Amino acid sequence: MTGTEGIQLLQSFSNAVTELAERVSPSVVNVNAGRRGGTGIVWSSDGLVVTASHVIGHSGTATVTAEDGKELEAKVVGRDPYSDVALLKVEAAGLTPIRLASADGIKVGQFVLALADAFGRKASATSGIITSHRRSMRGFWGVMIEDAVVSDAKLNPGYSGGPLVDASGNLLGMNVAYFAGRGVAVSADTLKETVGKISKDGRVKKGFLGVVVEPVELPQELALAPEIGQEEGLLVRSVEGGSPARDAGVTLGDIILRLGEARATDEYELHKALTGEVVGKSMPLRVLRAEKVTDLKITPREAEA
């Protein structure tokens, strides 16, 4: 490749990135909730906007600034602090909703662009590649991100709630955090599911057991036992008074093996099993107590936001 060809190739790439940012920008808005601020994504043309729950905090209202600079009062339809997703509604028509990508098409190494509107002016952008996806991550900000999309795009303050898009401008996820040199985004599939639940019920129901756990490896002779059949479990470090776990007879030092049909091989799998469908339903809880399998019955209650 000659120097001229290299310059032309670089210029073509630069133009493509610029055009991509311009195409996605109408779907990017600024969100301000009192002392907090961040970015939002236009979800529907009739005024639904998605942002990060931590951008909203406990506020019931927010101000959304569109690309044309117009400020719109927004109502908080609902929020799910456990996945860091909030849904807003503004009275506006003709907004430009973002297009969704399928998680099935995400590949490690693919190009991504992250956009933000942290100050209510024009969208800013940063780029990178996907470093991993379909991971469940517990962040320092206290939430669990299931099937997270992780990139090396550097996210500055204000990028929370903004879109992470592919080279076609389709939404791969909503950025929520940046740490250890990686940006973490809630996947588009999770957003779609969460928005559906919030639109219907105003919230996302989660099950609650009332335990603090940590993963432990089981001795091989126990892991190979037919009634166990797994190499890891969750050691119970504390049990909250008056909780479903306390009522079920869970004690310190128990190792949780299964909740219903779900193997509790790590805390992420346990978290996934605690969906809204299990709230108020009696279900089996298998624990290892003093190297002996014990089967209990537990009724998860709804977790408080």
C-alpha positions in Angstrom: 0.0 0.0 0.0 1.4 3.4 -0.9 1.4 6.4 1.3 -1.4 8.0 -0.7 -3.5 4.9 -0.5 -3.0 4.8 3.2 -4.1 8.4 3.6 -7.2 7.8 1.4 -8.1 4.7 3.5 -7.7 6.7 6.7 -9.8 9.6 5.3 -12.5 7.2 4.3 -12.6 5.7 7.8 -12.7 9.1 9.3 -15.6 10.2 7.1 -17.5 7.0 7.9 -17.1 7.6 11.7 -18.2 11.2 11.3 -21.3 10.2 9.3 -22.1 7.5 11.8 -22.0 10.0 14.7 -24.2 12.5 12.7 -26.7 9.8 12.0 -27.1 8.6 15.6 -27.0 12.1 17.2 -30.7 12.9 16.8 -31.5 9.9 19.0 -29.2 11.2 21.8 -30.5 13.7 24.4 -29.2 15.3 27.6 -30.9 14.3 30.8 -30.8 16.5 34.0 -32.4 15.5 37.3 -31.5 18.2 39.8 -27.8 17.9 40.7 -27.4 14.8 38.6 -27.0 14.8 34.8 -26.2 12.4 32.0 -27.4 11.2 28.7 -30.5 9.6 27.4 -31.6 7.6 24.3 -34.8 8.3 22.4 -36.6 5.0 22.5 -39.8 5.9 20.7 -41.1 8.7 18.5 -43.9 9.5 20.9 -41.6 10.5 23.7 -40.1 7.5 25.6 -36.5 8.1 26.6 -34.2 5.5 28.3 -31.4 6.5 30.6 -29.4 5.1 33.5 -31.2 4.8 36.8 -28.3 6.4 38.6 -28.6 9.4 36.4 -32.1 10.0 37.7 -31.5 9.0 41.3 -34.6 9.3 43.4 -36.1 12.1 41.4 -39.6 11.8 40.0 -39.0 14.3 37.2 -36.2 15.4 34.9 -35.4 17.7 32.1 -34.6 16.4 28.7 -32.8 18.6 26.2 -33.1 17.4 22.6 -30.6 17.8 19.8 -32.2 21.1 18.7 -31.7 22.6 22.1 -35.4 22.4 23.2 -35.9 21.6 26.8 -38.7 19.2 27.7 -40.1 18.3 31.1 -39.9 14.5 31.6 -41.9 12.2 33.9 -40.1 9.2 35.4 -42.3 6.3 34.2 -40.3 3.8 36.3 -36.8 2.6 37.1 -35.0 -0.6 37.8 -32.0 0.2 40.0 -30.9 -3.5 39.9 -30.1 -3.3 36.2 -29.5 0.5 36.2 -32.3 1.3 33.8 -34.8 4.2 33.9 -37.6 5.1 31.6 -38.8 8.7 31.0 -41.7 10.2 29.1 -41.8 13.6 27.5 -44.7 15.2 25.7 -43.2 15.4 22.2 -43.8 14.0 18.8 -41.6 13.3 15.9 -38.5 12.3 17.9 -36.0 10.0 16.2 -35.9 6.7 18.0 -32.7 4.6 17.9 -32.6 1.4 16.0 -31.8 -1.8 18.0 -29.3 -4.4 17.1 -29.5 -8.1 18.1 -27.2 -9.5 20.7 -26.7 -12.5 18.5 -24.7 -10.3 16.1 -22.2 -8.9 18.7 -18.7 -10.1 18.1 -15.6 -9.5 20.2 -13.3 -7.1 18.3 -16.1 -5.3 16.4 -16.0 -1.5 16.1 -18.3 0.5 18.4 -19.1 4.2 18.9 -20.3 5.6 22.2 -22.2 8.9 22.2 -23.2 11.3 25.0 -24.8 14.7 25.5 -23.7 15.6 28.9 -24.3 19.4 28.7 -27.4 19.8 26.5 -25.4 21.0 23.5 -24.2 18.7 20.8 -23.4 15.0 21.1 -19.9 13.9 21.8 -18.4 10.6 20.8 -15.7 8.1 21.6 -14.8 4.8 19.9 -13.4 1.4 20.6 -14.0 -2.3 20.1 -16.0 -4.9 21.9 -13.8 -6.7 24.4 -16.4 -9.1 25.8 -20.2 -9.6 26.0 -22.9 -11.8 27.6 -21.1 -11.3 30.9 -22.9 -10.8 34.3 -21.0 -8.1 36.2 -21.4 -6.6 39.7 -20.2 -3.1 39.6 -18.8 -0.9 42.3 -22.0 1.2 41.9 -24.0 -1.6 43.5 -26.0 -3.1 40.6 -25.9 -6.3 38.7 -25.6 -6.0 34.9 -26.6 -9.2 33.2 -25.3 -10.0 29.7 -23.3 -6.8 29.8 -21.6 -5.5 26.7 -18.0 -4.5 27.5 -15.8 -2.2 25.3 -12.6 -0.3 25.5 -14.2 2.9 24.5 -13.2 5.6 27.0 -16.3 6.9 28.7 -16.0 10.4 30.3 -18.4 11.7 33.0 -21.8 12.2 31.4 -21.7 9.2 29.1 -23.9 7.2 31.5 -27.3 6.6 29.8 -25.9 7.1 26.3 -25.9 4.7 23.4 -23.2 2.2 22.4 -23.8 1.6 18.7 -22.3 -0.6 15.9 -20.9 0.6 12.6 -24.4 0.7 11.2 -25.7 3.0 14.0 -27.7 0.2 15.6 -27.9 0.1 19.4 -25.8 -2.6 21.1 -26.3 -1.3 24.6 -26.6 1.7 27.0 -23.4 2.8 28.7 -23.6 2.8 32.5 -20.1 2.7 33.9 -16.4 2.9 33.1 -13.7 1.3 35.3 -10.5 -0.7 34.9 -10.2 0.8 31.4 -13.4 -0.7 30.2 -16.9 0.7 29.4 -19.8 -1.4 30.6 -23.2 -1.2 28.8 -26.6 -2.8 29.5 -27.4 -4.8 26.4 -30.1 -3.8 24.0 -31.9 -7.0 24.6 -32.0 -6.3 28.4 -33.1 -2.8 27.7 -36.0 -4.0 25.5 -37.1 -6.4 28.2 -36.8 -3.9 31.0 -38.6 -1.1 29.1 -41.4 -3.5 28.4 -41.8 -4.4 32.1 -41.6 -0.8 33.3 -44.1 0.3 30.6 -46.5 -2.3 31.8 -46.1 -2.2 35.6 -44.0 0.9 36.4 -41.2 -1.3 37.8 -39.3 -4.5 37.5 -40.1 -7.1 40.1 -37.1 -8.9 41.6 -37.0 -11.7 44.2 -35.3 -11.2 47.5 -33.9 -13.9 49.9 -32.1 -11.8 52.5 -28.6 -13.4 52.4 -25.1 -12.3 51.8 -23.1 -14.9 49.9 -19.7 -15.6 48.4 -18.7 -18.4 45.9 -16.7 -21.3 47.2 -15.3 -24.5 45.6 -16.7 -27.7 46.9 -14.3 -30.6 47.9 -14.1 -33.1 45.0 -15.7 -35.9 46.9 -18.7 -33.8 47.6 -18.9 -32.2 44.1 -19.1 -35.7 42.6 -21.9 -36.9 44.9 -25.1 -37.6 42.8 -27.2 -35.3 45.0 -24.8 -32.4 44.5 -23.2 -32.7 41.0 -21.5 -29.3 40.9 -18.1 -27.9 41.8 -19.1 -24.6 43.3 -21.8 -23.2 45.7 -22.6 -20.0 47.6 -21.4 -19.8 51.2 -23.9 -17.9 53.4 -22.0 -15.1 55.2 -25.0 -13.4 56.8 -28.8 -13.9 57.1 -31.1 -10.8 57.5 -33.5 -11.0 60.4 -37.1 -11.4 59.3 -36.1 -12.3 55.7 -37.3 -15.2 53.6 -34.0 -17.0 54.2 -34.3 -16.7 58.0 -37.9 -18.0 57.8 -36.7 -20.9 55.7 -34.1 -21.9 58.3 -31.0 -20.8 56.4 -28.1 -20.4 58.8 -24.5 -19.0 58.7 -22.1 -21.4 57.0 -24.7 -23.1 54.8 -23.7 -23.5 51.2 -26.5 -22.8 48.8 -26.5 -25.3 45.9 -29.8 -24.7 44.2 -32.8 -22.5 44.1 -35.6 -24.3 42.4 -34.0 -25.8 39.2 -31.2 -23.2 39.1 -27.8 -24.2 40.2 -26.2 -21.6 42.5 -22.7 -21.9 41.2 -22.1 -18.2 41.6 -24.0 -15.1 42.7 -24.9 -14.1 39.2 -26.8 -17.3 38.6 -28.6 -16.9 41.8 -29.5 -13.3 40.9 -30.8 -14.4 37.5 -33.0 -17.0 39.2 -34.6 -14.3 41.4 -37.0 -13.0 38.8 -40.4 -11.5 39.5 -42.1 -14.8 38.8 -40.7 -16.4 41.9 -42.0 -13.7 44.3 -44.5 -15.1 46.7 -44.0 -18.7 45.5 -42.8 -21.5 47.8 -39.8 -23.2 46.1 -37.1 -25.7 47.0 -33.7 -24.4 48.3 -31.0 -27.0 48.5 -28.1 -26.3 50.9 -25.0 -28.1 52.1 -24.8 -28.0 55.9 -21.9 -29.7 57.7 -21.2 -31.7 54.5 -24.8 -33.0 54.4 -27.4 -32.0 51.8 -30.4 -30.4 53.3 -33.6 -29.4 51.4 -35.5 -26.4 52.6 -38.6 -24.5 51.4 -38.3 -20.8 50.8 -40.7 -18.1 49.6 -38.9 -15.1 48.1 -40.5 -11.7 48.6 -40.2 -8.7 46.3 -37.0 -6.8 46.6 -37.3 -3.1 47.6 -36.0 -0.6 45.1 
